[in-house]
Amino acid sequence: MRSHARVVIVGGGVMGIGLLYSLAEEGWTDTILVEKGELTSGSTWHAAGQCPSFIADYNLAKVHAFSNDLYARLETMTGEATGWHATGGIRFATNQLELDHFKRVEGVAANIGFRMQIVGPEEIHRLNPFVTTRGVLAGAWTLDDGYVDPSSACNAMATAARRLGATIVRHDRVTGIERLPSGEFRVSTERGDIACEHVVNAAGCYADRVSAWLGVQTTFANMKHQYVVTGPVPEFVGRDDEMPVMRDPYASAYYRQEQESGLIGIYERSDTREAWAEAGGPSWESSNELFEAEYEPITPYLERVMERMPIFADAGIKRVVNGAISHTPDSNPLVGPAAGVRNFWLATGSGIGIAQGPGCGKYLAQWMVHGAAEINMIGMDPRRFGAYADKAYTSAKAHREYWDMYRLIPPGEERPEGRPAKATPLYEKLKAKGCVFTEGFGWERPKWFSLDGRAEECGFRHNNVFEVVAAECRAVRERVGVFELPSFAKFDVSGPGAEAFLDRLCANRVSRREGGIVLAHALTEGGRIATEFTITRLASDRFFVLSGALAYQRDLDLLRFSARHDEVVTITDVTADYSALIVAGPRSRDLVAKLTTVDLGNAAYPWLTGREIAVAGISVRALRINYVGELGWELHVPMAHVVALYDAVWAVGEELGIVDFGLYAMNSLRMEKAYPGWGAELTNEITPVEAGLDRFVDLDHDFVGRAAVVAARERGASSHLVYLEVGATDSDVAGGEPVFAGGRAIGVTTSGGFGHATGKSLAFAYVDTGYETAGTRLEVELIGDRWPATVLAKPVYDPGNVRLRA
Ligand SMILES: Cc1cc2nc3c(=O)[nH]c(=O)nc-3n(C[C@H](O)[C@H](O)[C@H](O)COP(=O)(O)OP(=O)(O)OC[C@H]3O[C@@H](n4cnc5c(N)ncnc54)[C@H](O)[C@@H]3O)c2cc1C
């Protein structure tokens, strides 16, 4: 057994093997995958093997597309059978909302290139003559997917990886992992130790235990999931055609042909799907384990499947597979770096790992080898969950995700499970005022205010909160609004080396002026955008560094891992210490001035200035900056005083016409100002060159990624961030929609919204070279309709920043 490798992967299920293969394709073959039993003896072997390509998330859809592509060619590549059945799939829509959803996914398909058609009941019958379609409006027919035999496909991937030089060790359990002073890891196994540079935890249902050796949290719950295999179905005997895999919200089920039998899987509503709940997890000895069949919870759903597929009704049940499956709080897998431990990676947490394993492997391999993946990984990054996502939270969310597997969750819907995980002292007060909250990194954040008790009618089109949000926006543009946004990631970076450290880390330089604020992007060595910081110089050697809620753990690691031994710098996480009240609008100076003795005039307190001042007798960090494009201050206030400050703001604000506003309004207002957002426009996929961030890149100093940015500039961008006015009437861009020129897909949207003060539907998109010039006429597809879109040169609201400087 080898004692050294570049990478050790713990776990030989589809996630581990998928990664091993792609690492080898990327050229990393000094790798060892260690599996305690046979390959696939965890969750993988018993899976039903379906690989849907109907995925609404643009980036995850790429993950699925790669898996399907690989499965389709794996047998030819390796000469080993994979059991790939290219049957395609049909998902049913039974109401208009689901149909709208299909049309959105059709746009994703057009962009990514998997084939999908929306078909009516007649065509559904042609494709599956056995199904009844009562109540079905349409089907989403995807033509490039199907199902595999999971064990055979994994063994074929393992063969492909071995041929490229990777090593697989079976029947050897990893018993511990330690970080060595050299920065390497010692992976202890039953057969000896392996020293390595990188460890990947692909241990499936054991992944939390493996992570615990390094003190890392891995956020998923082990659930049970069942499918039944019927006895032989006479109608399938001797039939050449195979029906597509059916996915049916009415029965919360998938069903397909399994040789001459039927296979039916159910996602039932139940609060008790946790696997090994009493034991606290699977035993290390567990291998190829299945649970006793549990008929009762799935019977009502099976009855619905029989209604749909009467040919299954008399076939009887031959076999039940009740197996373990991991689910995360948002159903996305955990793929990327683990928080807090450099070079410790996760490839786990997938509830549909057969469909995702090869694709996750591909993009994780890119990340490990090149420092960034070519797709936006934010939705898969394990660091999107923090300590707040404890066992109770995770279990509640995972159960809900499980039973919502085939239910459409319309945009705007708020599900209550696990909430509130993190609420500030102001939460109850805002709730009593009609605040509707939405969750971000566990934080409850105001979304909009229901002043008349209305509930949002959620969907893809403008709805009954459109006017409410418009009123919030108007008030901010015309008077003043207040918005509590506690979720910023907040760090104090201090010490004699703080300035040089931040300058080295960021493409922009920190302000030389005490009180100066800059926007600065930390890049990877390859020049891709890692994060966006707002940096305020509070003193010569003290900086207040802010970033987005979801960036919290990434940025904490980025800052801590980047500090060199010779840099005298202290990084303090102050995220939980402060909330923030954003007070913005033309009357905001009048308002804040009533609560402070500090001169807020332009000479003393210009735009892009941040200071520690007393407001309402409370010491706050008052930053004259905001994301809504008005005169205003972000008041970062100690958590204990947020209620007092809010009350004081309202007490003096009423006569100025103050309103509460939330994230819906903020999105509308920032779109009017053409402010791109980290995670949507600014991601690991691109460099500042594509994003048009030239004014935030100071090439006169050295910084991480500088050489790559210079090279990218010389090469020129092949893709460009553009700001669009869209001619849509009843819906807006959400992100992931295709952009067309002359009928050809040439780009993809990243985010959008309706600008209420300007009456315009606005969007950001990345488009190919040649389509970025202002005035270029394009089309954007929204919910199946193509709308004209024009590339704009400037923000539609206050392009000269006059109001910010007022
Ligand atoms: C009934 C059922 C049907 C399903 N159907 C589908 C489907 O149709 N399509 C789909 O996409 N998904 C399906 N799934 C889900 C799918 O099975 C899982 O998402 C997938 O198998 C997870 O793969 P994994 O590699 O993360 O985990 P696993 O397959 O569990 O692999 C983890 C491996 O790590 C090993 N290991 C753990 N700890 C150690 C250690 N300390 N040392 C060495 N080795 C270790 C384990 O032995 C195991 O082999 C289904 C699941 C169930 C239960």
The ligand as an SDF file (V2000), in Angstrom:
LIG
                    3D

 53 58  0  0  0  0  0  0  0  0999 V2000
  -34.0260    3.7050   -2.8990 C   0  0  0  0  0  0  0  0  0  0  0  0
  -33.1270    4.7230   -3.4950 C   0  0  0  0  0  0  0  0  0  0  0  0
  -33.2340    5.0250   -4.8430 C   0  0  0  0  0  0  0  0  0  0  0  0
  -32.4100    5.9920   -5.4070 C   0  0  0  0  0  0  0  0  0  0  0  0
  -32.5340    6.2780   -6.7230 N   0  0  0  0  0  0  0  0  0  0  0  0
  -31.7440    7.2170   -7.2810 C   0  0  0  0  0  0  0  0  0  0  0  0
  -31.8880    7.5450   -8.6520 C   0  0  0  0  0  0  0  0  0  0  0  0
  -32.7100    6.9840   -9.3460 O   0  0  0  0  0  0  0  0  0  0  0  0
  -31.0750    8.4940   -9.1850 N   0  0  0  0  0  0  0  0  0  0  0  0
  -30.1470    9.1360   -8.4130 C   0  0  0  0  0  0  0  0  0  0  0  0
  -29.4580    9.9960   -8.9480 O   0  0  0  0  0  0  0  0  0  0  0  0
  -30.0120    8.8380   -7.1210 N   0  0  0  0  0  0  0  0  0  0  0  0
  -30.7820    7.9180   -6.5210 C   0  0  0  0  0  0  0  0  0  0  0  0
  -30.6280    7.6130   -5.2020 N   0  0  0  0  0  0  0  0  0  0  0  0
  -29.6380    8.3660   -4.4210 C   0  0  0  0  0  0  0  0  0  0  0  0
  -28.2310    7.8030   -4.5930 C   0  0  0  0  0  0  0  0  0  0  0  0
  -28.2260    6.4690   -4.2030 O   0  0  0  0  0  0  0  0  0  0  0  0
  -27.2500    8.5790   -3.7440 C   0  0  0  0  0  0  0  0  0  0  0  0
  -27.4230    9.9560   -3.9260 O   0  0  0  0  0  0  0  0  0  0  0  0
  -25.8110    8.2590   -4.1070 C   0  0  0  0  0  0  0  0  0  0  0  0
  -25.6130    6.8690   -4.1530 O   0  0  0  0  0  0  0  0  0  0  0  0
  -24.8490    8.8560   -3.1000 C   0  0  0  0  0  0  0  0  0  0  0  0
  -23.5560    8.4990   -3.4720 O   0  0  0  0  0  0  0  0  0  0  0  0
  -22.3080    8.7910   -2.5230 P   0  0  0  0  0  0  0  0  0  0  0  0
  -21.1050    8.4390   -3.2700 O   0  0  0  0  0  0  0  0  0  0  0  0
  -22.4280   10.1590   -1.9640 O   0  0  0  0  0  0  0  0  0  0  0  0
  -22.5260    7.8190   -1.2710 O   0  0  0  0  0  0  0  0  0  0  0  0
  -22.2930    6.2670   -1.1340 P   0  0  0  0  0  0  0  0  0  0  0  0
  -22.7030    5.5080   -2.3060 O   0  0  0  0  0  0  0  0  0  0  0  0
  -22.9240    5.8730    0.1540 O   0  0  0  0  0  0  0  0  0  0  0  0
  -20.7310    6.1390   -1.0470 O   0  0  0  0  0  0  0  0  0  0  0  0
  -20.0000    6.4500    0.1080 C   0  0  0  0  0  0  0  0  0  0  0  0
  -18.9840    5.3530    0.2960 C   0  0  0  0  0  0  0  0  0  0  0  0
  -18.0660    5.7250    1.3160 O   0  0  0  0  0  0  0  0  0  0  0  0
  -17.6610    4.5680    1.9690 C   0  0  0  0  0  0  0  0  0  0  0  0
  -17.0760    4.9610    3.2550 N   0  0  0  0  0  0  0  0  0  0  0  0
  -17.6930    5.6470    4.2440 C   0  0  0  0  0  0  0  0  0  0  0  0
  -16.8490    5.8530    5.2500 N   0  0  0  0  0  0  0  0  0  0  0  0
  -15.6710    5.3100    4.8830 C   0  0  0  0  0  0  0  0  0  0  0  0
  -14.4180    5.1980    5.5280 C   0  0  0  0  0  0  0  0  0  0  0  0
  -14.2150    5.7020    6.7560 N   0  0  0  0  0  0  0  0  0  0  0  0
  -13.4110    4.5730    4.8850 N   0  0  0  0  0  0  0  0  0  0  0  0
  -13.6000    4.0700    3.6230 C   0  0  0  0  0  0  0  0  0  0  0  0
  -14.7870    4.1310    2.9890 N   0  0  0  0  0  0  0  0  0  0  0  0
  -15.8060    4.7560    3.6240 C   0  0  0  0  0  0  0  0  0  0  0  0
  -18.9380    3.7680    2.0840 C   0  0  0  0  0  0  0  0  0  0  0  0
  -18.6840    2.4020    2.3030 O   0  0  0  0  0  0  0  0  0  0  0  0
  -19.5980    4.0550    0.7480 C   0  0  0  0  0  0  0  0  0  0  0  0
  -19.3210    3.0620   -0.2070 O   0  0  0  0  0  0  0  0  0  0  0  0
  -31.4530    6.6510   -4.6070 C   0  0  0  0  0  0  0  0  0  0  0  0
  -31.3570    6.3450   -3.2550 C   0  0  0  0  0  0  0  0  0  0  0  0
  -32.1810    5.3990   -2.7000 C   0  0  0  0  0  0  0  0  0  0  0  0
  -32.0680    5.1050   -1.2500 C   0  0  0  0  0  0  0  0  0  0  0  0
  1  2  1  0
  2  3  1  0
  2 52  2  0
  3  4  2  0
  4  5  1  0
  4 50  1  0
  5  6  2  0
  6  7  1  0
  6 13  1  0
  7  8  2  0
  7  9  1  0
  9 10  1  0
 10 11  2  0
 10 12  1  0
 12 13  2  0
 13 14  1  0
 14 15  1  0
 14 50  1  0
 15 16  1  0
 16 17  1  0
 16 18  1  0
 18 19  1  0
 18 20  1  0
 20 21  1  0
 20 22  1  0
 22 23  1  0
 23 24  1  0
 24 25  2  0
 24 26  1  0
 24 27  1  0
 27 28  1  0
 28 29  2  0
 28 30  1  0
 28 31  1  0
 31 32  1  0
 32 33  1  0
 33 34  1  0
 33 48  1  0
 34 35  1  0
 35 36  1  0
 35 46  1  0
 36 37  1  0
 36 45  1  0
 37 38  2  0
 38 39  1  0
 39 40  1  0
 39 45  2  0
 40 41  1  0
 40 42  2  0
 42 43  1  0
 43 44  2  0
 44 45  1  0
 46 47  1  0
 46 48  1  0
 48 49  1  0
 50 51  2  0
 51 52  1  0
 52 53  1  0
M  END
$$$$
